[in-house]
Amino acid sequence: MSSNMTEEAQKREIRNRRHFSFRLNVFFFVTFFVFSVLIVRLAYLQFVEGDNLKAKEHQIGSRTVPVPPIRGNIYDSTGNEIAYSVSTQSLYYTLDMKMKSDEAMDLAARLVEVFDRLGDKSVKPLTAEDVYEDMDLKGRVNSAHHPRRIKTGLTKEEIAYFSEHRSEFKGIDIVEESIRQYSEDHVAVQLVGYMKKLSGAKDLDKYKEINKEQADKALRYIETEEVGFDGLELMYQDELRGSNGIREYPVNNQGEIIGPMKLTKPVKGENLYLTINRNVQLKTQQAIMEHIAFVRNAKGKQYESAHPTTGYAVAMEVDTGKVISMASMPDYDPSVWQGGISQKDLDAITFFQYNGTIREVQPPYEEYEQRKNHPSSLVYLGSTQKPLSVLIGLNEKLFTTSTVFNDPGYFEFGRKGHEVRIWNASNAANGKITAWQAIWKSSNAFMSSMVGNKLYQYDGDSGLILWDNYLKQFGLGVTTGSGLQGESAGVVDYFKSMKTEGLQSALIRSSWGQQAKYTALQLAQYTATLASRGKRMKPQFVQEIRDVDGNVTVGFQPEMLNSIDIPEQYWKEIEKGMALVKVQGFDGVPYTFMRKTGTSQQDVGNRRRVENAVFIAYAPADKPKLAVAVVVPDGGYGGWGAAPIARQIFDAYDAEIGLYGTPRPQLYGGVQPASGSIDGETGDQADAGDDAAANAGQ
């Protein structure tokens, strides 16, 4: 400090230096603090948020597009393909948002030139206009980054050419994908079901919120993928689907693709092996169609009122519940669903696409005025109800096995002056009969008097409630438990009839099968329950599920839904009657069988008392293996219009699997539809018009 400075100046200089030193210290402290914060923040970003930021950077620099999974196959019980996914090479175009319309048309024309030169000449050729439309430049069908399918089924020559000249076709990729195809034999078409694109399947509850809370990209459904919409394709959608693949494209900050695609391949779904036997199924289908044609053209009293157009049959193993065949005929070619169905094709299969063995299906008449005059797939049981009616009567002590009933040919009820008579077929007076003879002779009078009228004498409506409970235990009036979408529980009329016609009438008409309509699958389950003496089995369609390596992931387990405790002597009583029922088409069978024919009647449109052919049977009689139910709406007498179909089903099963445990193909030659005279009044003639007096008051 200069000695010439005044004391005041010296003090001021000292203060200035102190202030400078303080400010310098503050500066260094602030600088240190800022750098410390930056270092801590950088460390946090690197060690804590590094992975997230890297993912965001990757996301900004790429676009991912899911690839639909490869669907699992569906096989019959012996390994024959029914529905399968075929791997094919397809050509896709990824939109270049800078491409102009004329450039796109030029690309389309060059693609078509290659298709015409190197493609499969047996398929319909594409035009440049077709390809241009599929390129979807304006994004009307696809989003900007969703690849557009241009062509499937590329030949080896096309694949080689496009792979070698890829740079000449901007935006083009060749992708291996899965296309759903179905057996050309039309095996159990309606049971197998069909598929739709997810975007068109969301009216089903399963798909309404299918992606809700699903974060895994491999499991998220794609709007354009095809999903099961009916039958087993829907029922086993989760098992068949598999998981998505991923296409990943590097893009710049303007969203333009700037590098090659990276593909993570989709995973194939599991394969179903059905209980359906292909050969038995095809024989069932053939038998129905051939017999319908025969009945429509046959001469004779037994066919004169029959005008069948449809037929339904189910064959179900008694002990296991395995459904061996299920036919809803006529059927259709399921290939119409491949790649989307046209309105024309949809209109053509309207009456055939749904499974008439499990739900109500209308007859195939285009005009409503015609259609309303023919019965649907749901029909009354008719006399096939009678074995169960007798069981109920015996078990409820309404009569005994030794009770004798004098059958005058009819049963009369109602107040004086308004009596109603329920007649036997052909007004046959059977005289003194017991319970088993009432089944053999198909006596409406016995059922009305000894079952229906005696239940009417219970307090209030307790007799009808008891009746309803018995039927449900045998699978009538409830769904079978099959799990198939849209299965009907049948249409029960007797509670409604109780209110409109009276309790007595409802019970009497129920006793011989004219108060409830059921499906063919319900009838098969009911028949199997009779055969097993009271064990109601769940109908099952899948024998096992295997993964892509052939490992069994789900095996078969029989499932009993309920059992009915009825004394053995009562079962023997109904079996004694069922063994003697006369029936057409079973001449010379090499096995024993129990059966019951039915000819149910109903008023349809302008037609009165239309006759539906119904038939149930199981074989062998001593150790039941297979139960069969056949329904032919508008088919006439049950023993003539339905029974011959069942014979061919039993024969086919015996040949392929064996009613006695070993296949017997040497015994199987098939049979011709029934023809000739009615075999006595104890045969199907006893059922012919057995409900003719259903509404007649005499």
Backbone hydrogen bonds, N-H to C=O, Kabsch-Sander energy under -0.5 kcal/mol:
donor,donor_aa,acceptor,acceptor_aa,energy
5,M,2,S,-0.9
10,Q,6,T,-2.4
11,K,7,E,-2.1
12,R,8,E,-2.2
13,E,9,A,-2.3
14,I,10,Q,-2.2
15,R,11,K,-2.3
16,N,12,R,-2.3
17,R,13,E,-2.2
18,R,14,I,-2.2
19,H,15,R,-2.7
20,F,16,N,-2.5
21,S,17,R,-2.6
22,F,18,R,-2.4
23,R,19,H,-2.9
24,L,20,F,-2.7
25,N,21,S,-2.2
26,V,22,F,-2.7
27,F,23,R,-2.6
28,F,24,L,-2.7
29,F,25,N,-2.4
30,V,26,V,-3.0
31,T,27,F,-3.0
32,F,28,F,-2.5
33,F,29,F,-2.7
34,V,30,V,-2.9
35,F,31,T,-2.5
36,S,32,F,-2.3
37,V,33,F,-2.6
38,L,34,V,-2.6
39,I,35,F,-2.5
40,V,36,S,-2.6
41,R,37,V,-2.9
42,L,38,L,-2.8
43,A,39,I,-2.5
44,Y,40,V,-2.4
45,L,41,R,-2.8
46,Q,42,L,-2.4
47,F,43,A,-3.0
48,V,44,Y,-2.3
49,E,44,Y,-2.0
53,L,49,E,-2.6
54,K,50,G,-2.3
55,A,51,D,-2.2
56,K,52,N,-2.3
57,E,53,L,-2.7
58,H,54,K,-2.4
59,Q,55,A,-2.7
60,I,56,K,-2.6
61,G,57,E,-1.4
62,S,59,Q,-1.2
63,R,249,Y,-2.7
65,V,247,R,-3.4
67,V,245,G,-2.8
71,R,69,P,-0.7
72,G,240,L,-2.6
74,I,83,A,-3.8
75,Y,272,L,-3.0
76,D,80,N,-2.4
77,S,276,I,-2.8
79,G,76,D,-1.7
82,I,74,I,-3.1
83,A,74,I,-1.8
84,Y,181,Q,-2.7
86,V,84,Y,-0.6
86,V,179,I,-3.0
87,S,85,S,-0.5
88,T,177,E,-2.6
90,S,88,T,-0.6
90,S,175,V,-3.2
91,L,151,K,-3.1
92,Y,90,S,-0.6
92,Y,173,D,-3.1
93,Y,148,R,-2.6
94,T,171,G,-2.8
95,L,93,Y,-0.5
97,M,95,L,-0.7
99,M,96,D,-2.0
104,A,100,K,-2.3
105,M,101,S,-2.2
106,D,102,D,-1.8
107,L,103,E,-2.3
108,A,104,A,-2.6
109,A,105,M,-2.4
110,R,106,D,-2.1
111,L,107,L,-2.2
112,V,108,A,-2.4
113,E,109,A,-1.8
114,V,110,R,-1.4
115,F,111,L,-2.6
116,D,112,V,-2.9
117,R,113,E,-1.5
118,L,114,V,-3.1
119,G,114,V,-0.5
119,G,115,F,-2.2
123,V,120,D,-1.0
131,V,127,T,-2.1
132,Y,128,A,-2.6
133,E,129,E,-2.2
134,D,130,D,-2.1
135,M,131,V,-1.6
136,D,132,Y,-0.6
136,D,133,E,-1.0
139,G,136,D,-1.6
146,H,143,S,-1.3
148,R,93,Y,-3.2
150,I,91,L,-3.1
151,K,91,L,-1.4
154,L,89,Q,-2.6
159,I,155,T,-2.4
160,A,156,K,-2.5
161,Y,157,E,-2.3
162,F,158,E,-2.6
163,S,159,I,-2.2
164,E,160,A,-2.0
165,H,161,Y,-2.2
166,R,163,S,-0.6
168,E,165,H,-1.5
169,F,166,R,-1.7
172,I,169,F,-1.7
173,D,92,Y,-2.4
175,V,90,S,-2.9
175,V,173,D,-0.6
177,E,88,T,-2.7
179,I,86,V,-2.1
181,Q,84,Y,-2.9
183,S,82,I,-2.9
186,H,183,S,-1.5
188,A,186,H,-0.6
189,V,186,H,-0.6
192,V,188,A,-2.7
193,G,189,V,-2.2
196,K,227,V,-2.4
198,L,225,E,-2.9
199,S,223,E,-1.8
200,G,197,K,-1.8
201,A,198,L,-1.7
204,L,201,A,-1.8
207,Y,204,L,-1.1
208,K,204,L,-0.8
208,K,205,D,-0.6
209,E,205,D,-0.5
210,I,207,Y,-1.1
212,K,209,E,-1.3
214,Q,211,N,-2.0
215,A,213,E,-0.8
217,K,215,A,-0.6
219,L,216,D,-1.4
220,R,216,D,-1.1
225,E,222,I,-1.7
227,V,196,K,-3.7
229,F,194,Y,-2.9
230,D,194,Y,-1.2
232,L,191,L,-2.3
233,E,192,V,-2.2
233,E,230,D,-0.7
234,L,230,D,-0.8
234,L,231,G,-0.7
235,M,231,G,-2.6
236,Y,232,L,-2.4
237,Q,234,L,-1.7
240,L,236,Y,-2.4
241,R,237,Q,-2.0
242,G,238,D,-0.6
243,S,267,V,-1.7
244,N,218,A,-3.1
245,G,67,V,-2.6
246,I,264,T,-2.1
247,R,65,V,-3.3
248,E,246,I,-0.5
248,E,262,K,-2.7
249,Y,63,R,-3.3
251,V,61,G,-2.1
252,N,256,E,-2.0
255,G,252,N,-2.2
258,I,250,P,-2.6
259,G,250,P,-0.7
262,K,248,E,-2.4
264,T,246,I,-3.0
265,K,263,L,-0.6
267,V,243,S,-2.2
269,G,70,I,-2.6
269,G,240,L,-0.5
270,E,239,E,-2.7
271,N,546,R,-3.2
272,L,73,N,-2.7
273,Y,544,E,-2.4
274,L,75,Y,-2.9
274,L,272,L,-0.6
275,T,541,F,-2.4
276,I,541,F,-0.6
277,N,324,I,-2.0
278,R,276,I,-0.6
281,Q,277,N,-2.9
282,L,278,R,-2.8
283,K,279,N,-2.0
284,T,280,V,-2.2
285,Q,281,Q,-2.5
286,Q,282,L,-2.5
287,A,283,K,-2.8
288,I,284,T,-2.0
289,M,285,Q,-2.0
290,E,286,Q,-2.7
291,H,287,A,-2.1
292,I,288,I,-2.4
293,A,289,M,-2.0
294,F,290,E,-2.1
295,V,291,H,-2.9
296,R,292,I,-2.1
297,N,293,A,-0.9
297,N,294,F,-0.8
298,A,294,F,-1.2
303,Y,300,G,-1.7
304,E,300,G,-1.0
304,E,301,K,-0.5
306,A,303,Y,-1.6
307,H,634,D,-2.3
311,G,329,M,-1.9
312,Y,631,V,-2.7
313,A,327,A,-2.0
314,V,629,A,-2.1
315,A,325,S,-2.7
316,M,627,A,-2.9
317,E,322,K,-3.0
318,V,625,K,-2.0
321,G,317,E,-1.7
323,V,540,Q,-2.6
324,I,315,A,-2.3
324,I,322,K,-0.7
325,S,315,A,-1.3
327,A,313,A,-2.8
329,M,311,G,-2.6
329,M,327,A,-0.5
336,V,333,D,-1.5
337,W,334,P,-1.8
338,Q,335,S,-1.4
340,G,337,W,-2.0
346,L,342,S,-2.4
347,D,343,Q,-2.4
348,A,344,K,-1.6
349,I,345,D,-1.2
350,T,347,D,-0.8
352,F,349,I,-1.8
353,Q,349,I,-1.8
356,G,354,Y,-1.0
358,I,355,N,-1.5
359,R,355,N,-0.9
365,Y,363,P,-2.2
366,E,364,P,-0.5
370,Q,367,E,-0.7
371,R,367,E,-2.7
372,K,368,Y,-2.7
373,N,370,Q,-1.5
374,H,371,R,-1.7
377,S,361,V,-1.5
379,V,377,S,-0.6
379,V,518,Y,-1.1
381,L,516,A,-0.8
382,G,513,G,-2.4
384,T,381,L,-1.4
385,Q,382,G,-1.8
386,K,383,S,-1.5
388,L,385,Q,-0.7
389,S,385,Q,-1.9
390,V,386,K,-2.4
391,L,387,P,-1.9
392,I,388,L,-2.6
393,G,389,S,-2.4
394,L,390,V,-2.7
395,N,391,L,-2.9
396,E,392,I,-2.1
397,K,394,L,-1.4
398,L,393,G,-2.8
399,F,393,G,-0.8
403,T,400,T,-1.0
405,F,403,T,-0.5
405,F,433,I,-3.3
407,D,405,F,-0.9
407,D,431,G,-3.4
411,F,422,I,-1.9
413,F,420,V,-2.3
418,H,415,R,-2.5
420,V,413,F,-3.4
421,R,696,A,-0.7
422,I,411,F,-3.3
423,W,421,R,-0.7
424,N,409,G,-2.7
425,A,686,A,-0.6
427,N,424,N,-2.2
428,A,425,A,-2.0
430,N,428,A,-0.8
431,G,407,D,-2.4
433,I,405,F,-2.8
433,I,431,G,-0.6
438,A,434,T,-1.7
439,I,435,A,-1.2
440,W,436,W,-2.1
441,K,437,Q,-3.1
443,S,438,A,-2.4
444,N,442,S,-0.7
447,M,443,S,-1.6
448,S,444,N,-2.6
449,S,445,A,-2.5
450,M,446,F,-3.0
451,V,446,F,-0.5
451,V,447,M,-1.4
452,G,447,M,-2.4
453,N,448,S,-2.8
455,L,451,V,-2.2
456,Y,452,G,-1.4
457,Q,453,N,-0.6
457,Q,454,K,-0.6
458,Y,455,L,-1.6
462,S,459,D,-2.3
465,I,461,D,-2.1
466,L,462,S,-2.4
467,W,463,G,-2.3
468,D,464,L,-2.6
469,N,465,I,-2.1
470,Y,466,L,-2.1
471,L,467,W,-2.2
472,K,468,D,-2.0
473,Q,469,N,-1.6
474,F,470,Y,-1.0
474,F,471,L,-0.7
475,G,472,K,-1.6
476,L,471,L,-2.7
477,G,475,G,-0.6
487,E,484,L,-1.4
488,S,358,I,-3.5
491,V,517,K,-2.5
492,V,490,G,-0.5
493,D,491,V,-0.5
493,D,515,Q,-2.7
494,Y,515,Q,-1.0
497,S,493,D,-2.9
498,M,494,Y,-1.6
499,K,495,F,-0.9
499,K,496,K,-0.7
500,T,496,K,-1.8
501,E,497,S,-3.4
502,G,497,S,-1.4
506,A,502,G,-2.0
507,L,503,L,-2.3
508,I,504,Q,-2.4
509,R,505,S,-2.5
510,S,506,A,-1.6
511,S,507,L,-1.6
512,W,508,I,-0.5
512,W,509,R,-0.7
513,G,510,S,-1.9
514,Q,509,R,-2.1
517,K,491,V,-2.7
518,Y,379,V,-1.9
521,L,357,T,-2.3
523,L,519,T,-2.0
524,A,520,A,-2.1
525,Q,521,L,-2.4
526,Y,522,Q,-2.7
527,T,523,L,-2.5
528,A,524,A,-2.5
529,T,525,Q,-2.0
530,L,526,Y,-2.0
531,A,527,T,-2.4
532,S,528,A,-2.0
533,R,530,L,-1.0
534,G,529,T,-3.0
536,R,534,G,-0.8
536,R,562,N,-2.7
537,M,535,K,-0.8
538,K,559,E,-3.0
540,Q,321,G,-2.5
543,Q,273,Y,-2.8
543,Q,541,F,-0.5
544,E,273,Y,-1.6
545,I,554,V,-2.5
546,R,271,N,-2.4
547,D,551,N,-2.4
550,G,547,D,-2.1
553,T,545,I,-3.0
553,T,551,N,-0.6
554,V,545,I,-1.6
561,L,536,R,-3.1
561,L,559,E,-0.5
562,N,536,R,-1.1
564,I,534,G,-1.9
565,D,563,S,-0.5
566,I,564,I,-1.0
570,Y,567,P,-1.2
571,W,567,P,-1.2
572,K,568,E,-2.3
573,E,569,Q,-1.3
574,I,570,Y,-1.6
575,E,571,W,-2.1
576,K,572,K,-2.0
577,G,573,E,-1.2
578,M,574,I,-2.6
579,A,575,E,-1.9
580,L,577,G,-1.2
581,V,578,M,-0.8
582,K,682,T,-1.0
584,Q,639,G,-0.7
586,F,583,V,-0.5
589,V,586,F,-1.4
594,M,618,Y,-2.6
595,R,578,M,-0.9
596,K,616,I,-2.2
598,G,614,V,-2.1
600,S,612,N,-1.3
602,Q,610,V,-1.5
604,V,602,Q,-0.5
604,V,607,R,-2.1
607,R,604,V,-2.6
610,V,602,Q,-3.0
612,N,600,S,-3.0
613,A,632,V,-2.1
614,V,598,G,-2.7
614,V,612,N,-0.5
615,F,630,V,-2.1
616,I,596,K,-2.1
617,A,628,V,-2.0
618,Y,594,M,-2.1
619,A,626,L,-2.0
625,K,619,A,-2.8
626,L,619,A,-2.6
627,A,316,M,-2.8
628,V,617,A,-3.0
629,A,314,V,-2.2
630,V,615,F,-2.6
631,V,312,Y,-3.0
632,V,613,A,-2.9
635,G,632,V,-1.8
636,G,611,E,-1.9
637,Y,302,Q,-0.8
640,W,637,Y,-0.7
641,G,637,Y,-3.8
642,A,638,G,-1.7
643,A,638,G,-1.9
645,I,642,A,-1.0
646,A,642,A,-1.3
647,R,643,A,-2.0
648,Q,644,P,-1.3
649,I,645,I,-1.4
650,F,646,A,-2.6
651,D,647,R,-2.5
652,A,648,Q,-2.1
653,Y,649,I,-2.4
654,D,650,F,-2.6
655,A,651,D,-2.1
656,E,652,A,-2.2
657,I,653,Y,-3.2
658,G,653,Y,-2.6
661,G,658,G,-1.4
664,R,654,D,-2.4
667,L,664,R,-1.5
668,Y,665,P,-1.2
669,G,667,L,-0.7
680,G,678,I,-1.8
683,G,680,G,-1.5
685,Q,680,G,-0.7
686,A,683,G,-1.9
687,D,684,D,-0.9
688,A,684,D,-1.7
690,D,687,D,-2.7
692,A,689,G,-2.4
694,A,691,D,-2.1
696,A,693,A,-0.9
697,G,695,N,-0.6
698,Q,696,A,-0.6
